[in-house]
């Protein structure tokens, strides 16, 4: 009985030790909406557009430079100045599995191959590109004064130019696409006008025009459209019947960028602020005011919010997701295994480095002593080295299951009468 109690204490100690280490590894910068990083590779150039994928953050600026930032450490992976072929600002960025698309004010879209960051194609479109989106078959771009253009991704040919019957002073500012429809948002240069155009992808016909005036940006999640406008509001529209679900009225000036995830609506304004809105009741969760000038674009992943600004910086902000204490504990241990770099020298604190080494040695000696098997001690040491040096193909669930199994073996063997 005593042996089993000792074993239980040992198992609990292991779990708490790993939890402590994992928390110490991820504690910095995980407060709700805290500033993780300021990316300032653009120097004095205005950041105009952003895009992101699993590995990289992409930024386009005024002069025109295209930046590729590694999301693991915020280092600059690549920087390309396209002024040799196009001197106009990069107002639109979009990415898919293979390419990054750069839309400029000088009627071009440049296509960059993500395998080597080379420009493989330059498409001369019929107007200025302020917004780009894509599906499996086509690339869609706004043309500012000339509607929307559709490009075949197999050969980069223009297959359709859509005339939205705009007034002379109306401008197409944003395009988004889902499985069935193409959405185009327009503004008017003076006064109230523009609107949201719903276009059927089967025949490119306009099936609906919604009187949401002066549209600057659109995002789509599930059955709703989120439409940022120049009247400082964001309109939520139900896609099932095109009805107005809600008007979100935070901000004091034009909402230039909108982005939506499962929990929040993010509204970037030219009043220099980003407004975080809880989708459950449309209440204001947070006002992010790190930028010193108007917000130009917003993108996000599971962990971070990326905010581009006229102040030449891109701000990386930690996202907040409501979790129970149990979920936070599971996430902490999971993040420990997933986020460890591939070699031990990642530890910036000498104290933590010594802690890991001592923990590995003590753990291995205890395993060997308690199980009376040197092999178990050696295997446990190899396992911990394996974990701390983070071999690429070790998934988090394998590490967690291994700890549970190893702890169970130790516990049960301690309780066995010798």
VMD Tcl script that draws the C-alpha trace (Angstrom):
set ca {
  {0.00 0.00 0.00}
  {2.83 2.39 0.90}
  {4.58 1.64 -2.37}
  {1.44 2.49 -4.31}
  {1.09 5.78 -2.43}
  {4.70 6.61 -3.23}
  {4.04 5.70 -6.85}
  {0.99 7.93 -6.98}
  {2.99 10.83 -5.55}
  {5.66 10.17 -8.16}
  {3.13 10.22 -11.02}
  {1.53 13.44 -9.75}
  {4.99 15.00 -9.44}
  {5.74 14.12 -13.07}
  {2.51 15.69 -14.30}
  {2.99 18.87 -12.28}
  {6.64 19.14 -13.36}
  {5.70 18.87 -17.03}
  {2.87 21.36 -16.54}
  {5.25 23.80 -14.85}
  {7.81 23.48 -17.64}
  {5.17 23.83 -20.36}
  {3.67 26.89 -18.67}
  {7.10 28.49 -18.31}
  {7.70 27.88 -22.03}
  {4.50 29.57 -23.21}
  {3.76 32.05 -20.44}
  {5.22 35.09 -22.16}
  {2.84 37.03 -24.36}
  {-0.28 34.94 -23.86}
  {-2.45 37.57 -22.17}
  {-5.65 38.49 -23.97}
  {-4.93 40.82 -26.90}
  {-1.37 41.52 -25.74}
  {1.23 42.68 -28.23}
  {3.43 39.78 -29.31}
  {5.60 41.52 -31.92}
  {5.97 44.66 -34.02}
  {7.17 43.81 -37.53}
  {8.91 46.80 -39.04}
  {10.74 45.47 -42.11}
  {9.02 48.05 -44.32}
  {11.09 50.90 -42.90}
  {9.35 54.17 -43.85}
  {6.99 52.49 -46.32}
  {3.27 52.28 -45.61}
  {1.90 48.76 -45.11}
  {-1.12 48.43 -47.42}
  {-2.01 44.74 -47.59}
  {-1.59 41.47 -45.69}
  {-2.09 37.73 -46.25}
  {-1.04 34.64 -44.31}
  {-0.80 30.86 -44.45}
  {0.34 28.19 -41.98}
  {4.00 29.19 -42.24}
  {4.28 32.78 -43.37}
  {2.89 36.26 -43.05}
  {2.90 38.26 -46.31}
  {3.02 42.06 -46.44}
  {2.76 44.52 -49.32}
  {3.81 48.17 -49.08}
  {3.65 51.42 -50.99}
  {6.96 51.47 -52.90}
  {6.34 48.54 -53.83}
  {7.95 45.84 -51.69}
  {6.66 42.35 -50.93}
  {7.77 40.75 -47.65}
  {7.66 37.13 -46.50}
  {7.89 36.76 -42.69}
  {8.50 33.41 -40.99}
  {5.81 32.99 -38.33}
  {7.98 30.80 -36.08}
  {10.34 33.63 -35.11}
  {9.12 36.67 -37.13}
  {12.32 36.69 -39.19}
  {12.37 38.01 -42.76}
  {12.35 35.01 -45.10}
  {12.24 37.00 -48.35}
  {11.89 40.55 -49.62}
  {11.09 41.41 -53.25}
  {10.95 44.87 -54.79}
  {8.81 44.73 -57.94}
  {9.52 48.30 -59.09}
  {11.50 47.04 -62.09}
  {8.25 45.83 -63.66}
  {5.67 47.81 -61.68}
  {6.21 50.97 -59.64}
  {2.72 51.17 -58.14}
  {1.72 50.28 -54.54}
  {0.67 46.74 -53.61}
  {-2.94 47.31 -52.55}
  {-4.07 43.67 -52.59}
  {-2.56 40.39 -51.38}
  {-4.02 36.90 -51.51}
  {-2.55 33.41 -51.17}
  {-3.52 29.82 -51.88}
  {-1.61 26.54 -51.56}
  {0.88 27.34 -54.31}
  {0.97 31.04 -55.03}
  {0.83 34.54 -53.61}
  {-1.05 37.11 -55.69}
  {-0.01 40.78 -55.61}
  {-2.51 43.33 -56.91}
  {-1.26 46.84 -57.67}
  {-2.74 50.23 -58.50}
  {-1.09 50.15 -61.95}
  {-3.44 47.48 -63.41}
  {-1.27 44.42 -62.73}
  {-1.47 41.20 -60.77}
  {1.89 39.54 -60.09}
  {1.90 35.83 -59.28}
  {4.65 34.56 -56.98}
  {5.54 30.87 -56.71}
  {5.80 29.96 -53.03}
  {8.37 27.22 -53.70}
  {11.13 29.71 -54.58}
  {9.49 33.17 -54.30}
  {9.92 33.83 -58.02}
  {7.46 35.89 -60.09}
  {6.10 33.37 -62.59}
  {3.45 35.55 -64.23}
  {2.31 39.15 -64.53}
  {-1.28 39.69 -65.67}
  {-2.32 43.01 -67.17}
  {-5.87 43.54 -65.91}
  {-8.41 46.21 -66.86}
  {-8.09 48.42 -63.80}
  {-6.59 48.98 -60.37}
  {-6.69 45.96 -58.05}
  {-7.76 46.76 -54.49}
  {-8.88 43.24 -53.55}
  {-8.22 39.64 -54.66}
  {-9.86 36.33 -53.80}
  {-9.86 32.86 -55.38}
  {-11.46 29.44 -55.49}
  {-10.14 26.21 -57.02}
  {-10.62 27.39 -60.60}
  {-10.53 31.16 -60.75}
  {-8.87 34.29 -59.45}
  {-11.15 37.29 -58.80}
  {-10.00 40.89 -58.64}
  {-11.69 44.24 -58.18}
  {-11.03 46.75 -60.96}
  {-11.88 49.90 -58.97}
  {-13.81 51.81 -61.68}
  {-14.38 48.90 -64.06}
  {-16.15 46.22 -62.02}
  {-14.65 42.76 -61.43}
  {-12.33 40.62 -63.54}
  {-12.16 36.80 -63.45}
  {-8.95 34.93 -64.32}
  {-8.56 31.24 -65.17}
  {-5.88 29.74 -62.88}
  {-4.89 27.06 -65.39}
  {-3.36 29.52 -67.89}
  {-3.84 32.95 -66.21}
  {-6.14 34.13 -69.01}
  {-8.92 36.65 -68.35}
  {-12.20 34.86 -68.99}
  {-14.69 37.50 -67.88}
  {-14.93 41.20 -67.11}
  {-18.07 41.95 -65.13}
  {-19.71 45.34 -65.62}
  {-21.58 46.20 -62.42}
  {-23.30 49.23 -64.01}
  {-21.55 51.58 -61.61}
  {-22.04 55.32 -61.61}
  {-19.00 57.34 -62.80}
  {-17.87 58.10 -59.24}
  {-18.46 54.62 -57.79}
  {-15.51 52.34 -56.98}
  {-15.23 48.57 -56.44}
  {-13.19 48.13 -53.24}
  {-13.59 44.50 -52.19}
  {-14.31 41.06 -53.66}
  {-14.96 37.76 -51.87}
  {-16.11 34.39 -53.12}
  {-17.71 31.24 -51.71}
  {-18.96 28.03 -53.35}
  {-21.93 29.65 -55.06}
  {-21.51 33.39 -55.23}
  {-19.10 36.21 -55.91}
  {-19.53 39.29 -53.71}
  {-18.37 42.75 -54.78}
  {-18.46 45.81 -52.53}
  {-18.46 49.35 -53.93}
  {-18.14 52.90 -52.59}
  {-18.92 56.30 -54.03}
  {-16.31 59.06 -54.03}
  {-18.64 61.72 -52.64}
  {-21.80 61.09 -50.67}
  {-23.82 57.89 -50.20}
  {-23.74 55.22 -52.87}
  {-22.09 52.01 -53.90}
  {-23.53 48.80 -52.51}
  {-23.01 45.07 -52.18}
  {-23.43 43.05 -55.37}
  {-24.28 39.33 -55.22}
  {-23.16 37.52 -58.39}
  {-24.13 33.98 -59.40}
  {-21.00 32.02 -60.34}
  {-22.85 29.80 -62.81}
  {-23.51 32.59 -65.32}
  {-21.93 35.70 -63.68}
  {-25.31 37.41 -63.40}
  {-26.12 39.88 -60.61}
  {-28.89 38.24 -58.58}
  {-29.10 40.80 -55.79}
  {-27.90 44.29 -54.93}
  {-27.98 45.15 -51.23}
  {-28.13 48.78 -50.14}
  {-25.15 48.70 -47.81}
  {-23.51 51.93 -48.79}
  {-19.81 52.67 -49.26}
  {-18.48 49.14 -48.78}
  {-14.74 48.94 -48.02}
  {-14.18 45.30 -47.05}
  {-16.02 41.97 -46.89}
  {-15.42 38.72 -45.05}
  {-17.41 35.48 -45.02}
  {-17.85 32.91 -42.26}
  {-20.50 30.18 -42.39}
  {-23.86 31.68 -43.44}
  {-23.02 35.32 -42.91}
  {-21.37 38.19 -44.75}
  {-19.52 40.80 -42.70}
  {-19.39 44.12 -44.54}
  {-17.25 47.01 -43.33}
  {-18.29 50.45 -44.56}
  {-17.31 54.11 -44.60}
  {-20.09 55.00 -42.13}
  {-17.96 53.38 -39.35}
  {-20.27 50.36 -39.13}
  {-20.05 46.69 -40.05}
  {-23.19 45.06 -41.43}
  {-23.88 41.36 -40.86}
  {-25.99 39.86 -43.64}
  {-27.65 36.44 -43.62}
  {-26.74 34.58 -46.82}
  {-29.87 32.43 -46.73}
  {-32.19 35.33 -47.61}
  {-29.84 38.37 -47.85}
  {-31.51 39.94 -44.81}
  {-29.74 42.27 -42.41}
  {-28.88 40.35 -39.23}
  {-27.07 43.07 -37.27}
  {-25.35 46.44 -37.51}
  {-22.19 46.63 -35.40}
  {-21.58 50.29 -34.64}
  {-18.16 50.49 -32.96}
  {-15.56 52.88 -34.32}
  {-15.60 56.58 -35.18}
  {-14.58 56.49 -38.84}
  {-14.35 54.28 -41.94}
  {-14.01 50.54 -41.30}
  {-11.30 49.75 -43.81}
  {-10.64 46.11 -42.87}
  {-12.81 43.32 -41.46}
  {-11.83 39.80 -40.46}
  {-13.92 37.12 -38.77}
  {-13.16 33.86 -36.98}
  {-15.36 31.49 -34.97}
  {-15.44 33.74 -31.91}
  {-14.84 37.33 -32.91}
  {-15.35 40.01 -35.51}
  {-12.33 42.27 -35.99}
  {-12.89 45.77 -37.40}
  {-9.90 47.89 -38.47}
  {-10.69 51.60 -38.69}
  {-9.00 54.68 -40.07}
  {-9.38 56.07 -36.53}
  {-6.21 53.97 -35.82}
  {-8.04 51.34 -33.73}
  {-9.00 47.71 -34.18}
  {-12.27 46.72 -32.53}
  {-12.73 43.15 -31.27}
  {-16.42 42.21 -31.16}
  {-17.83 39.12 -29.46}
  {-20.05 37.32 -31.96}
  {-22.31 35.82 -29.29}
  {-23.92 39.18 -28.42}
  {-22.04 41.72 -30.62}
  {-20.56 43.36 -27.53}
  {-17.19 45.11 -27.65}
  {-14.58 42.73 -26.24}
  {-11.51 44.94 -26.75}
  {-10.22 48.05 -28.48}
  {-6.68 47.45 -29.76}
  {-4.81 50.73 -30.09}
  {-1.18 49.75 -30.77}
  {-1.11 51.44 -34.20}
  {-0.29 55.13 -34.57}
  {-2.08 55.59 -37.89}
  {-5.04 54.19 -39.80}
  {-5.52 50.42 -40.12}
  {-5.08 49.15 -43.67}
  {-5.60 45.38 -43.40}
  {-6.25 42.58 -40.92}
  {-5.61 38.82 -41.18}
  {-5.46 36.15 -38.48}
  {-4.63 32.54 -37.69}
  {-5.50 30.40 -34.66}
  {-2.98 32.16 -32.42}
  {-2.45 35.69 -33.65}
  {-4.14 38.72 -35.12}
  {-2.06 40.61 -37.70}
  {-2.80 44.33 -38.10}
  {-1.26 46.41 -40.90}
  {-1.06 50.16 -40.52}
  {-0.11 53.37 -42.31}
  {2.44 53.89 -39.53}
  {4.66 51.41 -41.52}
  {4.33 48.56 -38.99}
  {2.46 45.28 -38.77}
  {1.31 44.41 -35.26}
  {1.15 40.79 -34.09}
  {-1.46 40.48 -31.34}
  {-2.17 37.41 -29.21}
  {-5.72 36.22 -29.71}
  {-7.93 35.27 -26.78}
  {-10.15 32.20 -26.77}
  {-12.36 31.46 -23.78}
  {-11.31 28.13 -22.22}
  {-12.04 26.22 -19.02}
  {-9.15 25.52 -16.59}
  {-9.06 21.89 -17.78}
  {-8.87 22.99 -21.43}
  {-6.11 25.46 -20.60}
  {-4.13 22.70 -18.86}
  {-4.51 20.34 -21.83}
  {-3.56 23.14 -24.24}
  {-0.49 24.00 -22.16}
  {0.85 20.44 -22.28}
  {-0.07 20.08 -25.96}
  {1.62 23.39 -26.82}
  {4.70 22.21 -24.93}
  {5.15 19.31 -27.33}
  {4.06 21.16 -30.46}
  {6.00 24.38 -30.02}
  {9.41 23.14 -28.88}
  {12.08 23.88 -31.48}
  {14.19 21.05 -32.85}
  {17.25 21.48 -30.66}
  {17.90 22.09 -26.99}
  {19.64 25.44 -27.49}
  {16.20 27.09 -27.83}
  {16.21 27.62 -24.05}
  {17.07 31.27 -23.48}
  {17.11 30.99 -19.68}
  {20.09 29.12 -18.13}
  {17.86 28.26 -15.17}
  {15.31 26.55 -17.38}
  {18.06 24.73 -19.30}
  {19.51 23.37 -16.03}
  {15.99 22.46 -14.88}
  {15.40 20.38 -18.01}
  {18.74 18.58 -17.69}
  {18.28 17.85 -13.98}
  {14.70 16.75 -14.53}
  {15.80 14.32 -17.27}
  {18.55 12.79 -15.12}
  {16.47 12.52 -11.94}
  {13.48 11.12 -13.80}
  {15.60 8.47 -15.54}
  {17.39 7.42 -12.33}
  {14.07 7.15 -10.47}
  {12.58 5.02 -13.25}
  {15.57 2.67 -13.19}
  {15.56 2.44 -9.38}
  {11.82 1.95 -8.93}
  {11.38 -0.58 -11.74}
  {14.67 -2.38 -11.03}
  {15.30 -2.24 -14.77}
  {18.17 -0.18 -16.14}
  {16.60 -0.50 -19.59}
  {13.53 1.42 -18.40}
  {15.78 4.20 -17.12}
  {17.67 4.41 -20.40}
  {14.42 4.40 -22.41}
  {12.93 7.15 -20.26}
  {16.06 9.27 -20.70}
  {15.94 8.77 -24.48}
  {12.25 9.63 -24.45}
  {12.81 12.92 -22.64}
  {15.73 13.85 -24.88}
  {13.47 12.98 -27.81}
  {10.76 15.30 -26.44}
  {13.03 18.20 -25.48}
  {14.81 18.21 -28.84}
  {11.46 17.99 -30.64}
  {11.85 15.53 -33.51}
  {9.62 16.76 -36.36}
  {7.25 13.82 -36.61}
  {6.46 13.53 -32.90}
  {2.81 14.60 -32.61}
  {1.56 16.01 -29.33}
  {-0.82 13.11 -28.74}
  {2.08 10.62 -28.97}
  {4.00 12.51 -26.32}
  {1.02 12.75 -23.99}
  {0.09 9.09 -24.41}
  {3.71 8.05 -23.83}
  {3.82 9.97 -20.55}
  {0.58 8.37 -19.39}
  {1.77 4.85 -20.33}
  {5.20 5.33 -18.75}
  {3.67 6.74 -15.57}
  {1.23 3.84 -15.40}
  {4.07 1.31 -15.77}
  {6.02 2.94 -12.95}
  {2.98 3.13 -10.70}
  {1.89 -0.45 -11.23}
  {5.42 -1.88 -10.90}
  {5.96 -0.06 -7.62}
  {2.87 -1.74 -6.26}
  {4.06 -5.21 -7.22}
  {5.45 -7.20 -4.30}
  {9.04 -8.23 -4.89}
}
mol new
graphics top color blue
foreach p $ca { graphics top sphere $p radius 0.5 }
foreach p [lrange $ca 0 end-1] q [lrange $ca 1 end] { graphics top cylinder $p $q radius 0.2 }
display resetview
